[in-house]
Amino acid sequence: MARGWESKSVEDQMSAAEAAKAEREARAKPQASPHEREQNERRQSLLLSRSQILSRLKVTQNARYRAQLELALEHLEAQLRECE
């Protein structure tokens, strides 16, 4: 029975050490400013929109819709270049 308590204690110590390590790593990472976070979110949104347009371009057969998607893609790529 003593061994069971011992192993539980060791397990608790190991999990506490891992939690402390994760906390130290989280504090060591530099925090992004609100402006940087906003820029990252905007860029991710533009990349998502770009991937959606590309997938639609693959399957569309309507020439007018294809032209509209290509214009939208050009516009998104211009916005992505501005973000960088």
C-alpha positions in Angstrom: 0.0 0.0 0.0 2.9 2.3 0.7 4.2 1.9 -2.8 0.8 3.2 -4.2 1.0 6.4 -2.1 4.6 6.8 -3.2 3.9 6.5 -6.9 1.0 8.9 -6.5 3.3 11.5 -4.8 5.9 11.1 -7.6 3.2 11.5 -10.2 1.9 14.7 -8.5 5.4 16.1 -8.3 6.0 15.4 -12.0 2.7 17.1 -13.0 3.5 20.1 -10.8 7.0 20.4 -12.4 5.5 20.2 -15.9 2.9 22.9 -15.0 5.6 25.1 -13.6 7.7 24.6 -16.8 4.8 25.5 -19.0 4.1 28.6 -17.0 7.7 29.7 -17.2 7.7 29.2 -21.0 4.5 31.2 -21.3 6.0 34.1 -19.4 9.2 34.0 -21.4 7.4 34.5 -24.7 7.1 38.1 -25.7 3.5 39.3 -25.7 2.3 40.8 -29.0 1.0 44.3 -28.8 -2.7 44.9 -29.6 -1.7 46.3 -33.0 0.4 43.2 -33.8 -2.4 40.9 -32.8 -4.9 42.9 -35.0 -2.5 42.6 -37.9 -2.0 38.9 -37.4 -5.8 38.4 -37.2 -6.3 40.4 -40.4 -3.6 38.5 -42.2 -5.1 35.1 -41.1 -8.6 36.3 -42.3 -7.2 37.3 -45.7 -5.4 34.0 -46.1 -8.6 32.1 -45.2 -10.5 34.2 -47.8 -7.8 33.5 -50.4 -8.0 29.8 -49.8 -11.8 29.8 -50.2 -11.5 31.7 -53.4 -8.9 29.4 -54.8 -11.1 26.3 -54.0 -14.0 28.0 -55.7 -11.9 28.7 -58.7 -11.0 25.1 -59.1 -14.6 24.0 -59.4 -16.4 26.8 -61.2 -17.3 26.5 -64.8 -19.2 29.8 -65.2 -16.9 32.3 -67.0 -18.4 35.4 -65.4 -18.1 33.9 -61.9 -14.5 32.9 -62.6 -13.7 36.4 -63.7 -15.2 37.8 -60.5 -13.3 35.3 -58.4 -10.0 36.2 -60.1 -10.6 39.9 -59.5 -11.3 39.1 -55.8 -8.2 37.0 -55.6 -6.1 39.9 -57.1 -7.6 42.3 -54.5 -6.9 39.9 -51.6 -3.3 39.4 -52.7 -2.8 43.1 -52.9 -4.1 43.4 -49.3 -1.8 40.6 -48.2 1.2 42.5 -49.7 0.2 45.6 -47.8 0.1 43.6 -44.5 3.7 42.4 -45.0 
